Amino acid sequence: MLDQQEKLWVYDTVEPGQTGGETIVEITAENIAKYATVSQNPDARFHKGAAGQALGETLMAMPTMVVTYAPLLREEIAQANGFVAQERSKTARRQTPFAKCEARWFHPVKEGDTITGTRSVFEKYERRGSKFVTFRIQAHNQLGQLAAQYDYTCIFEYSQGQREVPQEPGTELPKPLVVVPSNRQFLEFDSIEVGDQLATLKVVESAEIILAKNDFRLAGEPSESNIHTDEEFARQNIFGGAVNSGPASMSYVDQMLQLSFPLRSFYHGGRLLMRAITPFRSGDTVTFQGEITGKRVEGTDKIVECRVKGINQRGDLVNLSDAMFTMSD
């Protein structure tokens, strides 16, 4: 009865093809730097005027910034189709949490670009008793080119109860962000082999970083509370407590891969798929480590594939990612 009164956008009322409105975002040096900061990425490539940059150099965005300049906005898709999203319900409020995301890039996104974002329901499916909805978000630049797109999957109904909150929560705090020049040597196609290890990255999450990431928006209405910012609401949902967002974790995988691959390898047909396995909570320390899993030549393209695991201080697998890059000489 409550669902009918409020016309909730539940799994049975979600239909592939439902769309939301367009968003238009100007890419600036300031918002590129802000995204890098809330992603705990100190790389000077994303901070205008930092040491090591050429004078007047145009900044490119972190690849996973696509989820900010072309956000999902599922609550607004619901509203555009005459429904109330479950997150905004006044009678039966609940979360539809992140399950996985696959992003693909086709053209560099840099300061001065204007990005138009479009969003729609791509598919819905059931698996092992849970019900999932996948959204497709596309980002076109001012030339009309498809710069990037991503498929973002949410859990609309889950078969199992809450996850147990760890008895020994993490207690570490992130170190202050210090911008540093990029003086690294990237991998070269001819010298890498399947099984080679990638550079690792250790990330400490905190409540402050989670809040800063949640509050950084370039389009759409802010969420008053969710499972990332509202501990009381979060305890009622699948994870049993506040956690960081899927896109936040994805930005850390992005940063870890940037230690081994140049940005151009992302932006010319690169792909990143991240699946959430275990919640990444405030105070947790997650180490991202990976290896080369494939190497091949397709026409003029040199393709490299790799797998990345995020493992917390308790030894839990937090997320599992697969990436593909197109490398050049």
Number of C-alpha atoms within 10 A of each C-alpha: 6 11 14 7 8 16 16 25 24 16 15 10 10 18 15 13 13 15 22 21 14 14 18 18 17 17 20 18 19 13 21 23 23 18 23 22 20 20 25 24 24 19 21 21 26 25 24 18 15 15 13 12 17 10 9 8 10 16 23 23 25 25 24 26 21 25 25 18 26 28 21 25 21 21 19 19 22 21 16 14 13 12 19 21 22 23 21 17 18 11 12 12 13 21 21 22 21 17 18 22 22 19 23 24 25 17 18 18 25 18 16 14 17 20 26 20 26 20 27 22 22 18 16 19 11 13 9 8 10 13 17 21 23 22 25 21 24 25 28 21 21 14 10 11 12 17 23 28 23 26 22 24 23 19 22 24 19 18 12 10 10 14 14 10 14 10 6 7 13 19 13 13 17 15 9 8 12 11 17 15 14 14 9 11 10 12 14 12 17 9 6 14 14 13 12 12 17 20 16 19 17 14 23 22 24 22 17 14 20 21 15 17 22 20 14 14 17 18 17 17 10 12 13 10 15 21 25 20 23 15 15 14 18 20 16 15 19 22 20 20 22 24 24 22 21 20 22 22 23 26 22 22 30 21 24 23 23 19 19 17 21 17 20 19 20 27 22 19 19 24 23 24 21 24 19 20 14 17 24 29 27 22 18 23 23 26 22 25 19 23 18 19 18 15 17 12 12 8 6 8 14 17 19 22 19 22 20 25 20 28 21 23 14 13 10 14 18 20 24 20 21 18 23 22 25 23 21 14 6
